[in-house]
Amino acid sequence: MSVARFSTKDNDRESKKSRKGASPVLGFSDKDKIETIQPHNDALVVTLRIGGFDVKRVLVDQGSAVEVMYPDLYRGLNLKPEDRTSYDSPLVSFERKIVTPRDQIRLPIQTGSDVVEVDFIVVDAYSPYTAIMARP
């Protein structure tokens, strides 16, 4: 997993801007569509600032009902067990298998200049992605 730590100044600014209850917004302009074939059904994989880190390989899934974090990202962000809360509702994976979540953790996400707090469900399963973001 690739992450880059931001300065304390950025983290302070990030926490001051955080808004509970807001949804992250991913937006694209016509300029972003240059050299792409439209409409498309390709997976949207982005890099997002999560918890003060640039996190690569984040899948934006329109069909997902929750935000999911995989073990590599959890370990890479050096998250503390006391920051987690229990989460006991089972999830259904892409392969239609039942996945039992480990925990839930709230982290700030930055998209553009907006910073919002998002609850991630931590699952102990393999994925080529570091996280999955539901698209509002």
N, C-alpha and C positions, 0 to 999 in steps of 0.2 A: 504494500500500500504506500502511496506517495502522499506525504503531508508536509506542509511548510508552516512553521510557527511564526505568528505575527508579533510585532512589538507590543509591549505592555500598553503603550499609548493607544494602539488600535483596539486592544481588548477593552480598555476603559471606555472608549467611544462606543464600542459595540454594546456593552452592557447598558449604557445610558440610553441607547436607542431602542433596546428590546421592548417589544410590545406583546403582552400576553393576548392570546386569542386571535391574532392576525394570521392570515395564511401567507406563505411565501408565494411570490409571483415571479414566474419566468416569462419573459417577453422577448419577442424577436421582431425586428423590423424587416422591411422589404430588402434592405441591403444584406441582411443575414441569409436571405434565400438565394442570392446570386450563386450560380453554378450548381443549383440543386434541382432535382426533378420534383415538381409539385403536381398533385398532392402525393404524399409518400406515406409509407407505413413502416419506415425504419425505426429502430429503437433510438430513443433520445437519451444519450449518455453525456453527462455534463460534469464539470468540476464546480463544486460549491464550497463556500467557506462555512464550515461546520465547527462550532466550538473554538473558533480562532485558528483553524487550520484550513488550508486548501485541500480538499478531499477529491481525488479523481475517481472516475468510474462510478458515478452516481446515476442510477437508472431513474428516469422520470416515467412512471407507469400510470397512465390514465385510468387503468382498471383497479389500481390498488386502493384499499380503504384505509390503510395505515402507512406510516413511515417505518421502514425496517432498517436495522443496523446489524451487520454481521460481525463475528468475533474479531476479525483482523482490524476493522475500524475501531472497535471498542478498545482493543489493546493498544493500537497506534495512537489514540487520543489520550492515553494514560488516565482513563476515567477511574474514579474511586467508587468502590462498592457502596459506600454510604450515600452516594448521589443517586442510586437506583431506587426504584419503587417496584413493588410486585405487580405482575400482570399475568393473569391466568386464563385468558381466553385463547383457545387454540386458533391458529391461522392455517390457511390452505396455501400450499406452495404452487409454483408454476406447473409442477408435475401432478398437481391435484392430491398431494400427500398432506396429511395433517402434521403441522409443525407446532411443537409446544414452546412458547416463548420463555426466555429466562427471566427477563425484567423489562422495565421501561425506564427511560432516562430523558430528561428535558434538556435540550441544548439550543443555543442560538444559531440561526442560519442566516447568512447574508446573501441576498440576491440583489445585485445592483447596489443602491444606497440604502435599501430597506433591510432591517434586521428584525427577525421575529423568533420567538421561541417555539420549538417543535418537539413533540413527544415522539421519541423513537422507541420501537419495540425491538429489544435485543433478542435475536434468535441464534441458536447454536446449530447452524447449518452451513453447508458450502454454497457459495455463489461467486460467479465471476465479477460481480459488482461489490462495491464496498457498502452501499446503502441503496435503498429504494425510496423515492419520494413519490407520494400520491400527488396527482395534479388536481388542484381544486376545480 
